Amino acid sequence: MLETASGVSARGIGVFRAGLWKPRTRPGAFEGVGNKGIPMMQQVQSVTGLKVATEVANAAHAQAALQAGFDVVWIGARTTANPFAVQEIAHVLQGTDIPVFVKNPLNPDVELWVGAIERLLESDIRKVGAIHRGFSLYEKNLFRNPPMWQIPIELRRRMPQLPMLCDPSHIAGKRELLQQVAQKAMDLNFDGLMIETHCNPAAALSDPQQQITPEALHQMLQNLVIRHLEADGADNTTLEELRSQISCLDNEMLALLHKRMTFVKAIGQYKKKHNITILQPQRWNEIITTGLHTGGQMELSEAFINNLFKAIHDESISTQTRVMNQPEQAQEE
């Protein structure tokens, strides 16, 4: 720990994180060294001057971290999904100045994430932030925990003043993917990064494949391109003109979708009159196949076309379901 801490401290890193208590999926996996790691963390503080951070999964962890004088704590993905555990942690930390970060829940549910953050804010915890660590999905993916960037973007839309970090290590699961995830986070205006670092990753007690040395961390950070919300001292007229054109196109697109839904309602009424099922698999296959072909010619990604037409199809199904369930109007005598 001291070797790793000294390595990151020498390269300008300000906070050292270590998981004393590590919730694991199955028993028998390394679950952290527990309370006996507290003196180690305090030694890191005194020797290197680094602030120290750890995960707290219950009230006892939070109390121990406070009493030990830790500088930062975070609530892990599994705990975020448990309102009772979050509330108990909030009670322990109530009224303190210690920064508390909340990782997103394992499943892609922004409401759970928001709810956990609100519990802390309502407990008069003054310094609250969020950590995006990706989501657990059943299907295989390039990433260990696919980022699904639209969810942290939605969280930031709702809570624009909330500091937000990204955890590329848990998202990537492999050190060779860290750079691209970290750069994406910076491009999306995240406020910082939480990256797993070890002086000898091969000897790490958990997740060695996603850890990098302090030297590699320094090089990765040097390679990051840090962007700004606005161009410094530049005339933003061109940008505003482009945004204005996009707004016009958005309005046109919404008008077209509204027009499309009027036809969807008419189809629903026809199906109801002739007792036809709402879902027509062959027709849906034709729509998505044609959409993918046409979208590909327009250089639109397959994932985008799939998501777009799935959203439209889901709304069409819902609209026709409402039409089907509407009671017949009583005939005038």
Beta strands, then each sheet from edge to edge (+ up, - down):
strand 1: 15-17
strand 2: 51-55
strand 3: 72-75
strand 4: 100-103
strand 5: 128-132
strand 6: 164-166
strand 7: 192-193
sheet 1: 1+ 2+ 3+ 4+ 5+ 6+ 7+
end
